[in-house]
Amino acid sequence: RRPRAERRAHARAVLAELGASDLAERSVAALSGGQQQRVALARALAAGPTLLLLDEPLAALDVTHRRSVRQLLAERLPALPCPSVVVTHDRRDLQALGAEVVVLDGGRVVQTGTVEALQASPATPFVAELVG
């Protein structure tokens, strides 16, 4: 456990990376949905998790923030010292993150692989629709 001042400085740095420095002192009730999502993402990244699960982390963001946060995740997630799982229904997220994709349909794994492999040979119509 790091000293409180160090933890706060790290959290503020992550907020800054997400373009959300100005939100640090605002109450949750004073934040929009997209602002809440960026603050929650900053908290998750700053916490130093042993496993990171992000469920639709870009869903509430406007187009501008979605693009920048997607790029940040593409850079940061591979560098984390822990496994990360990102749940998304957006093909652009899959392409930007460039990671192994596990496609679930009806709660069952229907195909795994890279976006390119899934595009080249989708196992089901659902996979074909997801990856374009």
Secondary structure as GFF3:
##gff-version 3
##sequence-region A 1 132
A	DSSP	alpha_helix	4	17	.	.	.	ID=ss1
A	DSSP	three_ten_helix	21	23	.	.	.	ID=ss2
A	DSSP	three_ten_helix	28	30	.	.	.	ID=ss3
A	DSSP	alpha_helix	33	46	.	.	.	ID=ss4
A	DSSP	beta_strand	52	55	.	.	.	ID=ss5
A	DSSP	alpha_helix	63	76	.	.	.	ID=ss6
A	DSSP	three_ten_helix	77	79	.	.	.	ID=ss7
A	DSSP	beta_strand	84	87	.	.	.	ID=ss8
A	DSSP	alpha_helix	91	97	.	.	.	ID=ss9
A	DSSP	beta_strand	101	105	.	.	.	ID=ss10
A	DSSP	beta_strand	108	113	.	.	.	ID=ss11
A	DSSP	alpha_helix	115	120	.	.	.	ID=ss12
A	DSSP	alpha_helix	125	131	.	.	.	ID=ss13
###
